[in-house]
């Protein structure tokens, strides 16, 4: 038992020690990481005064929210369609839907780039930019939403939808008021996962964006190429804290629901 606890502690230390060091260095007044110059918020102030980072933050948040929301809608409808298929067709479509999840990001990014360039050449207009980046994020987020929503059908009472129809509800009303609430935990999980993946993504964004349009991952990469800028530590710390707060809120929400159901 003691050996297991020691092993677990070493694994957690290996995973989280670099993050804690990064967070600590974001408050280092010195520009070099090898020397501690005292506690300071200078790099956070410099971070919020940088226009390029501010624009990248805007792109990251808007693309994350839009792509996660659109992917949640499309992925939920796709999950409903897959669930209503016959067993053989369901396995085939589900297998095809799982391929993008296992597919390397670089393959997805290059494939989307080739698709965009082919469409631009076909229509004779268009360029890489904000819209192509948004569509790319929607595309790779949809499979994650499908895989998050599908398991909820196993816990859903199949007869409630039919009962709503028998009581006079329209198919649309029955779907929105009966089916969607039961799928909501999976939809929320898929949305959070899609938003997190969108904020975190670098490889697909690198191939599907154009000049003048960057997200935070691309900005961090461009800053790191010219040397270790302390603003990277501050930016990475804020991104980490934001994701952790988001996950904490979701977990608290689920815990409160479970307590209400248990009570």
N, C-alpha and C positions, 0 to 999 in steps of 0.2 A: 504493500500500500504506500509506504513512504517513497519507494522508488518511482511509483506511478506519479505521485504528487510532484516529485522533483523533476521528472521528465516533462510533465505538463507545465511546470513553472519555467523551465528552460525554453520550451516551445513558445510560450506567451512572451517571454522576454525577447526572444529572437524576433518575433513578429512586431512587437510594439516599442521596443527600445529605440529603433531608428526614428519612429514618429515622435516620441517624447524628446529625443535630442533635437530634432528639427524644430519642434515647438519651443524648446528652451532657447535655441539659437535665434529664433525670431525676435526675442527680447534682448539680444546682445547688442550693446551700443557699438561694439567693434565691427568693422567690415570683414575681418578675417575670423573664421570659425575656430582657429587654433588659439585665440586669446580672448578672454572674457573682459569686456570693457565696461561692464556694469549694466544694470537693468535700464532699458530704454524702450519707448514706443516710437522711436524715430522711423523705423522701417515701415510701420503701419501707417504713419502719417504720409510718408513718401509714396506708399502704395496707393492711397486714396487720392493723391494729387496727380498720379500718372494717367493721362488721358487714354493711352493705348490699353492699359489694363482695365480702365473703367468701361471702355467700349467692348472689350473682350468679355468682361463680366456681364454686361447687358446682353450680348449675343448668347452667352452660355445659359443665362437664366431664361431668356425668352425661348430659345430653341429647346431647352430642357422641358419647360412647361408645355409648350405647344406639341412637341414630339411625344411626350408622355401622355398627354390628354388625347391626342388623335390616335395614337397607338392603342390606348386603353379602349377607345370606342370601337376601332376596327378589330382589335384582338378579341374583344368580348363577343362581337357579332360572329367572328370567325369560329370562336369556341362553341357558340350555340349551334352553328351550322355543322361543325365537326361532330358534336355530340349527337345530333339527329341523323347522322349518316348510318348506313349499314356497316356491319362489323368489319368486312373486308376493306371497303372504301375508307372507313374511319382509320384503320391502321396505316393505310397508304398515305393519306393526307396528313395524319399526325406525324408519320415518319418524315415526310417532306418538310413539315413545319419545324421539325427539330434540327434539320440540317444547318440552318443559319446559326443556331446556338453553338454547335460544335465546329462550325467553319472558322478557320483563322481570320482574324480581323483584316489582315493585309489582303487576303483573297477577296473579302467583301468590299474593301475600299477600292481595289483595282477594278473589280467587276463593275461597281457603280460608276467609276470614272469612265470606263469604256462605254458603258450604257449612255451616260450623259453626252459624251463626245459624239457618239453615233447619232443620237437624237438631234443635237445641235447641227450636225452636218446634214441631216435629212431635212430639217426645217429651214436651214440656212440662217439661223439666228440663235442667240443664247450664249450664256457664259456662266462659268462657275461662280458661285457666290452664296449669299444667305439662303436662298430658296433651295439650291441643290444640297446644301448642308442640312437644312431642315428635313428634306425628303429622305436623305440618307439615314438620319437618326430615326425617323419614323419607321423606315424599312427594317432596320436591325432591332428595333424595340418590339415590333409586333409579335414575333415568336415567343418572347419572354412573357408577354401578357397572355397569350394563348395557353402556355404551359402553367401559368398561375391561376387562370380561371377554370380550366377543364376539371381539375380535381374537385371543385366545389359541386359539380353535378352529382357526385357520389353521395353527398350529404343533403341533397335537395329532394324534397317530396315531389315526385313527378306528377302527382294527381292534383296538386294545387292549381296549376295552370289550367287544366281541363275543368276543374271545379269553377274557376273564375269565368271561363267561357260559358259554362252551363248556366251561371247566374246572370248572364247578359252582358258581361264585359267584352269589349272588342279585343281582338288579338293584340293590338298595339298597347291598349291600356293594361291588359293582363300581363304582358311582357314587362312593362315598365313598373307596375305596382306589385307584381307577384314574383317574377323570375329575377329581375335585377336586384332587389333587396337581398335575396338569398345568395346571389353571386357577388355581392358587394365586398366581402372580405378578400376574395380573390382578385377583384378588380383593383381595390386599393393597394394590395400587395404588388400587383403587376405594374400599377402606376408608379409606385415608389421605386421599384426596381428599374423601370424604364427611365425615370428621371435621374436616378443615380448613375446608370450606365451612360446616359447622355452627357452628364457633367464630367464623367470620368474619361470618356472616349478621346483617343488621340489618333489612332491609326486610320479609322474611317474618315475622320474629319480632315486629316492631312491630305487625303486624295480627292476629297469632294468639295473643298472650298476654294475660293479664288483670292486674288489679291485684294487686300483691304478688309477682309472678313476673317476674323480669328476668334477662337474661343480660348478659355483659360489654359487648357492643356497645350494648345499651340503656342500661346504666349510664353508659358513656362519653358517649353522646349527651345524657343528662340532665345530666351534670356539665358538658359543654361549653356547654350553653345558658345557664348561669349565669356563664360566664366561664371562662378558662383555668385550670383547677386543676392544679398540678404533679403531683398524684397520677395524672392521666391519662397523663403522660409515663412514669411508673414502670410503670403497668399496661400500657400499649402496648408498652413495652420487654420486659416479661416475656412477653407474648403472642408477640411477634416472635421472641424467643430460643427459646421452647418449640417453635414451628413449625419453626424452622431446625434445632433439635436432632433433631426427629422426622424431618424430611426427610434429615438427615445419616445417621441410623441406618438408614433404609430404603435409601439409596444404598449405604452400606457393606455392608449385607446382600446386595444385588444384586451388588456387585462381588466379594464373597467367593464367591458362588455361581458367577459367571462364571469366576473363577480356578480353582475346583475342577473345573468342566466342561472348562476348557482344559487343566488339568493331567492 
